[in-house]
């Protein structure tokens, strides 16, 4: 009867446990993630401790959980507690036990397994959970022998911190249980389900997150931390797409198509790793980097999106590149180039320019780099010697991309060598004209003049000179007629030649080295006339408002005046004398040379208005008189600044917005160059106290121009002064001139 009651009790206990388990399984639990731990079966060992409350004198343990590979995974597998052989009794309440403890941050919510036992004289097998208050709640117990392995299942709400399987003397402490025959309790094939309510932590770092623009392969480092089941996975995404998945080492086994832990804490509490990310897979511009860590129970923690910037494509070639001042020959070894940057869109801004200078003779400066945010100009460029060179210019963005194949080429022409000039070989008789040969190997012969003076005299007189360009195979010539009314005597002639760069050379010698002189023989009617008995001198200045000088620069459209005195050798004014004033407009002007007459006043003074117009050279001469020699004043220079108008819309804007420029180059007596007039939009650099280029553009044939500029990187509030300047160019008869400044305000 007692055996029947024990069996019935066991069945009832198991039935209650099964019913409880079914209720727990049917309940909806969303408060915590769970994971299953397999123990002692399926070729898995046991992550459990064994203890004997008698101090090891009455009980012993035995465990065999992992049979050889290929053998039935449950054949002979067991975790057992035995009464020790050779002992007769054990006191009541004494027990041996196997114990599984939930890791911190977790708790046991269910257990399923197989148990069997041989029990005699008050010995019992009890399976239960260790509670949070240190107690022991039994959910399955047996007091009779049953050596057939049977399944059990139980669920716990709330989840508990430990699971124990005990072999117990189930009598009062003052009683005892016989150990003959021996008893044992056995268990195997456990599936322990644990709740893990603690989410892991995740972090990310490395070069990809260090800021700035990135290109090529970049590394990223990541970390995960946990307090429960441990970190199982790390996943990195860019713009929502996975770029890396790291599975960290964990104690696990695939059982019935389900991954189960083989230890109560299967994974490490801290994990880290790194990945190389190929940024060429992504478009240029901003991207979102994200990293998530997942623990073994399936809890997930993710970092906030971190923005990084990608640019793997080099900029396009510079737009509208120009050599400031034109692509003409020059005699100063200093060049400045400017350009407009291509629109970079969402890619990185221009971070500088690369350049090199080469020549057909083999010179190569090597590649140089000029850094600068949104750089649009290079200054202080120089070449090693006179000659024709080529500047190769391309751009680099702030991510470090550049493409030498995108380089534009600009000619740099330097001519520091004066032209060669010499009179043609003539005999010493009085020819009707004199000729000088003018040649230049680089910029070419451009112009010149021939002067003469009486041998022993000091004042040179300019002759009307014809410039005859070379025909490509021969040099140029300067030709001047010898005045027919020269008095008898010897006259010295001087040739002054200029090349295209403005270098000059002068000579009074023929090609054979002899002095260029002409002898006027006696007998000329004019020569026999009354000879001049006195010298005359001309003093002259150009005046505009309070400014005066022999070389003067005036604003566009300004009228000025020529003034001065004609005096004799003693400095006394010569009254009532006729003067000849010749104005020669600069190259490129539509106006021709203009001749005007002026007459000296009572004290030898004269005054002549100079109307608005392009730049010009002004020569004043006195034709002489029976008692006075001729007198010629060296030409004066009147430079006129170009006239420019500039408008901008809007004048208040935010960073990233575009300002639109419009304006007009004014013309007065000069055509717009064939390719349009070169105009630079400039800003005032208050630190350097100078105007610097923003962009360079060209006008249409009517002188009107339009341009756009985007303020990309202004932070805070900035007040910027802008102006337009019409730059110097070949065959443009005006000096550089600027518009009135305008002020714009940009808010970042």
Order of alpha helices (4+ residues) and beta strands (2+ residues): alpha-beta-beta-beta-beta-beta-beta-beta-beta-beta-beta-beta-beta-beta-beta-beta-beta-beta-beta-beta-beta-beta-beta-beta-beta-beta-beta-beta-beta-beta-beta-beta-beta-beta-beta-beta-beta-beta-beta-beta-beta-alpha-beta-beta-beta-beta-beta-beta-beta-beta-beta-beta-beta-beta-beta-beta-beta-beta-beta-beta
